[in-house]
Amino acid sequence: LYFSMLLSQTEKDYLAAELAALSQKMLEQSTLQYEALTGTKWESAAERNVAFFAVGALLQDDTTAVPDAVRETVSREVERIYDAEGIQTCTLTAEFMDYSQYKPRGNYVGDETLERYFRAMMWYGQINFTQKNDSLNRSALLMTLAMLDTDFDTWEKIYTVTSFFAGASDDLGYYEYEPAIEEAYGGIPGAYTLATDEKAYARFVELVGQ
């Protein structure tokens, strides 16, 4: 009971606001990436990230401005999340997702802040940017770069606290992707380098696959 209370209060008093702010920042940076990479091999991956963070931000703040390019996708996903009616194909990944998992439960039920936080965290945890899918893999790379350009400290704070309570993630994440990007590209690449240097991208894929 004490563990549950401590987790609930930590999420409500600290992590919910941090996550909402981070979601907005990642949405803004992902939108800038999309604008810079439109017309390149990276366009679909960048657009997916805009939708991904738009959903996360909108789940926490109804006033979030959703870019026109992803408005329909975001609206569909948010509706499914609130309906929480079972397994359907996720628009962002074309993979099956169990939307019933988005129904708040336990200590999250009945508190608006915690219910919003629950849905957003579930959304971020449910989407798998698998390496076997090239477009999803590019999305993961772009997401890592966006983190560097926004507020890595906030992400790390959230990750550290949630890992303490629930355990560290088994999936590859920022700590694995960022060094691979730097080694493959010889530093942190900008939009032009991403759009033109496919050899470096191939090297990145090789590194994260090891």
C-alpha positions in Angstrom: 0.0 0.0 0.0 2.8 2.4 0.9 4.6 1.6 -2.4 1.4 2.3 -4.4 0.8 5.5 -2.6 4.4 6.7 -3.1 4.3 5.9 -6.8 0.9 7.6 -7.2 1.9 10.8 -5.4 5.2 11.0 -7.3 3.5 10.6 -10.7 0.7 13.1 -9.8 2.9 15.8 -8.1 6.0 15.6 -10.4 6.1 13.3 -13.3 2.7 14.2 -14.9 3.7 17.8 -15.5 7.2 16.8 -16.6 5.9 14.4 -19.1 3.3 16.9 -20.5 6.0 19.5 -21.0 8.4 17.0 -22.6 5.7 15.8 -25.0 5.1 19.4 -26.2 8.8 20.0 -26.8 9.2 16.7 -28.6 6.2 17.5 -30.8 7.7 20.9 -31.7 11.1 19.5 -32.5 9.6 16.6 -34.5 7.6 19.1 -36.5 10.8 21.0 -37.4 12.4 17.7 -38.4 9.4 16.9 -40.6 9.6 20.3 -42.3 13.3 19.9 -43.0 13.1 16.3 -44.3 10.0 16.6 -46.5 10.7 15.2 -49.9 13.5 12.9 -48.7 13.6 9.2 -47.6 13.1 10.4 -44.1 9.8 12.1 -44.7 7.5 9.2 -43.6 9.5 8.5 -40.5 9.5 12.2 -39.5 5.8 12.5 -40.1 5.2 9.4 -37.9 7.1 11.1 -35.1 5.0 14.2 -35.4 1.8 12.1 -35.0 3.4 10.0 -32.2 4.1 13.0 -30.0 1.0 14.8 -31.0 -1.1 11.9 -29.6 1.0 11.8 -26.4 0.7 15.6 -26.0 -3.1 15.7 -26.8 -3.8 12.9 -24.3 -2.4 15.2 -21.6 -3.6 18.6 -22.9 -6.7 19.0 -25.0 -5.5 22.4 -26.2 -2.5 20.9 -28.0 -2.2 22.2 -31.6 -2.0 19.3 -33.9 -0.3 19.8 -37.3 -2.6 19.4 -40.3 -0.5 16.7 -41.9 -1.2 14.3 -39.0 -4.6 15.6 -37.8 -6.6 12.7 -39.1 -4.2 10.0 -37.8 -4.0 11.6 -34.4 -7.7 12.0 -34.1 -8.2 8.3 -35.0 -5.7 7.1 -32.4 -6.9 9.3 -29.6 -10.5 8.1 -30.2 -9.4 4.5 -30.1 -7.4 5.1 -26.9 -10.4 6.6 -25.1 -12.7 3.9 -26.4 -10.3 1.2 -25.1 -12.2 -1.5 -27.0 -9.6 -4.1 -27.8 -7.2 -5.2 -30.6 -7.0 -3.0 -33.7 -4.3 -2.1 -36.2 -2.3 1.0 -35.1 -2.2 3.6 -37.8 1.4 4.6 -37.0 3.0 1.2 -37.2 0.5 -1.0 -39.1 0.9 -3.5 -36.2 -1.9 -4.9 -33.9 -2.4 -3.0 -30.6 -4.6 -3.9 -27.7 -6.3 -0.6 -27.0 -8.1 -2.1 -23.9 -4.7 -1.5 -22.2 -5.5 2.2 -22.2 -8.3 1.9 -19.7 -7.0 3.4 -16.5 -6.9 1.0 -13.6 -5.8 0.8 -10.0 -4.6 4.1 -8.4 -5.0 5.9 -11.7 -8.8 5.6 -11.7 -10.8 8.7 -10.7 -8.1 11.3 -10.8 -8.0 13.3 -14.1 -4.3 14.1 -13.8 -3.3 10.5 -13.2 -5.7 9.1 -15.9 -4.2 11.4 -18.5 -0.7 10.5 -17.4 -1.6 6.8 -17.5 -2.8 7.0 -21.1 0.2 9.0 -22.3 2.7 6.7 -20.6 0.9 3.6 -22.0 1.0 5.2 -25.5 4.7 5.8 -25.3 5.3 2.3 -24.0 3.0 0.4 -26.4 4.5 1.7 -29.7 7.5 -0.5 -30.8 9.9 1.2 -33.2 11.3 -2.1 -34.4 14.6 -2.3 -36.2 13.4 -4.8 -38.8 11.2 -2.0 -40.3 13.4 0.6 -42.0 10.9 3.5 -41.6 10.3 2.7 -37.9 14.1 2.5 -37.4 14.5 5.9 -39.0 11.8 7.2 -36.7 13.8 6.0 -33.7 16.9 7.7 -34.9 15.0 11.0 -35.4 13.5 10.7 -32.0 16.9 10.4 -30.4 18.1 13.5 -32.2 15.0 15.4 -31.2 15.7 14.4 -27.6 19.2 15.9 -27.8 17.7 19.2 -29.2 15.0 19.5 -26.6 15.2 18.5 -23.0 17.2 15.3 -22.4 17.4 16.0 -18.7 13.6 15.8 -18.3 13.4 12.5 -20.2 16.2 11.1 -18.0 14.5 12.2 -14.8 11.3 10.5 -15.8 13.1 7.4 -17.0 15.2 7.1 -13.8 12.2 7.5 -11.5 9.9 5.1 -13.4 12.8 2.6 -13.7 13.2 2.7 -10.0 9.6 1.7 -9.4 8.9 -0.6 -12.4 12.4 -1.7 -13.6 14.5 -0.6 -16.5 13.2 -1.2 -20.1 14.3 -4.3 -21.9 14.2 -2.5 -25.3 16.9 -0.4 -27.0 16.5 3.3 -26.1 18.3 6.6 -26.0 21.4 5.2 -24.2 22.0 2.7 -27.0 20.9 4.8 -30.0 22.8 8.1 -29.2 26.3 6.5 -29.2 25.5 4.5 -32.3 24.4 7.7 -34.1 27.6 9.6 -33.1 29.8 6.7 -34.3 28.0 6.1 -37.5 27.8 9.8 -38.5 31.0 11.0 -36.9 29.0 13.4 -34.7 25.4 14.6 -34.4 24.0 14.9 -38.0 21.7 17.7 -39.2 18.9 17.3 -41.7 21.1 17.7 -44.8 23.4 14.9 -43.6 20.5 12.6 -42.8 19.0 13.2 -46.2 22.2 12.6 -48.2 24.4 10.2 -46.3 22.8 6.7 -46.6 26.2 5.0 -45.9 26.2 6.5 -42.5 22.6 5.4 -41.9 23.6 1.8 -43.0 26.4 1.9 -40.5 24.0 3.1 -37.8 21.6 0.1 -38.6 24.6 -2.2 -38.3 25.7 -0.8 -34.9 22.3 -0.9 -33.2 21.7 -4.4 -34.5 24.8 -5.8 -32.9 
